[in-house]
Amino acid sequence: MTEEESERQAEKKREHAKKLLEIGARIRSEKLEKKELELLEFQEVLSYADSDDHDVFDKKLKEMGFENRKELEAEIKKNEASIKKARDKDLGIEPTEQKTTPVFDLLDVPDEQLSRDDLKEKRKQKLMKANIDARDRIRAAKLEEEKRQEEEIRKDNELKQNNFELWLSQVKNKRKDILDRIAQKEAVKNELSQRKSQASQLRLKSIAGLASEDSLPQQANGSRRKKAADSDDDFGKDDSDWNIYLDISKEEVEDEEDLEAELIQVNEILLDNDPDYLQKIDDKSRDEIESSLFYRFYSGAQKVILESPAVPQTFNVGFCFSSIMYNKDKQPSGVNFDSLSEFEKKKLAAEIEFETLKEVKARSYQLHLNVERIRVPEIIFDPSIIGVDQSGIVQIVENLWKLFPNGIDASPKDVFITGCGFSTLEGFKSRLRNDLTSVLPINTELNINLASNLSNDAWNGAAKWSRSLLSNSESSSGESIESVSITRKLYDECGGDYLKEHLFSNLFYNESQ
């Protein structure tokens, strides 16, 4: 390797390290905003405690997952310290206060010389000491891991130059492994955050059991037997005992940030070397969400906005152009990306991200009303879909055809459709033809004709028939205006359900005959 290549790799390594720091700063900023919002919510709930409305306070306390006021105040204190630490870190301020080493003055004192309260405090000290020792081991292991990662980076660069396809497949597998670890950590964190969950209870028993082993008397055979009188110190019965776990069970936020930053860095590496891979992952995720009935019901035909897309959506310098190119729906027209400076690319990318966030917020206020318009005309073919126990138009034609005696050609050779309703919909004629063909005998001649004026055809026919009855005392069918009309006297006598039969009316059917 020449000196120039060595310098180039060193420069690239410095750029990646700088980018990783920027990603970590962004992740910390997002988590800081989230913690600040949580702190405001907790403080708002705490404000109800000083008011006279204690019922509201108890209700909100349970909604937040706290048992009492002490737990809430402890969580507020924890959040305030975490927020201050994060702000100081972003500003480059070194912590002025030194962590005082906890005093474990009761560990070497025999249990026989301790009171019940001292025994409880001794157990807490054991838990704290075990936690400090575990953190020291984790810190040492982390340093070893950093050295190992540096060696892996060196080997990774060599593999990329010698066998690009194998290197690319390893990067993809690494991305999958990071996602699995993030999901696993999130699941464990969610379960342990619930004090009454099974995992939290088992963890309590394990830690408490380990802490109590040293206080048990040892028999001659090496086993330990619990003293009935001295061992029961009621640890864990009081809610205040659980506050010790706020100190010993803190997840290192830096570990989570490292995973997220590492994922973003791997995505950016893939974006540089195989951009189609990430785009296919996002397209597949969008298709799965958009094809679900649940999404269609609540979001209609809108394109889904992925919460955690594979293609990097945080546009950093050097990656702006690639990211914007894959955000095609948000690209401004008439922009020559090659002519933009790094600052202009970053500014444009920030504007695109801002518009995306606005769209997400706007959708949260939208209410989609799904009327399923395409199913409305289906009612005349299948009334049961709206709960009506009646036959559809095709079933009616089929039943009428079956009523005719054998030997009589009663097939509906000519079907005439009129009326301004579903008959005006596109495809109605072909749908009716297909359905009737399926129920009629094979090779049945079938002609379906639509009226020339669907809107007024039925009214024009009724008006023409009425005029013929008025102009002539008796029509060719033997009907007169009096024989087909219902007078006011007849209506008052027989009611609105009374029917006079004529050539164009419904016919009375006597079920008893």
Secondary structure, 3 states (H helix, E strand, C coil): CCHHHHHHHHHHHHHHHHHHHHHHHHHHHHHHHHHHHHHHHHHHHHHHHHCCCHHHHHHHHHHCCCCCHHHHHHHHHHHHHHHHHHHHHHCCCCCCCCCCCCCCCCCCCCHHHCCHHHHHHHHHHHHHHHHHHHHHHHHHHHHHHHHHHHHHHHHHHHHHHHCHHHHHHHHHHHHHHHHHHHHHHHHHHHHHCCCCCHHHHHHHHHHHHHHHCCCCCECCCCCECCCCCCCCCCCCCCHHHHHHHHHHCCCCHHHHHHHHHHHHHHHHHHHHHCHHHHHHHHHHHHHHHHCCHHHHHHHCCCCCCCCCCCCCCCCCCCCHHHHHHHCHHHCCCCCCHHHCCHHHHHHHHHHHHHHHHHHHHHHHCCCCCCCCHHHHHHHHCCHHHHCCCCCCHHHHHHHHHHHCCCCCCCCCCEEEECCCCHHHCCCHHHHHHHHHHHHCCCCCCCEEEECCCCCCHHHHHHHHHHHHHHHCCCCCCCCCHHHHCCCHHHHHHHCCCCCCCCCCCCCCCCCCC
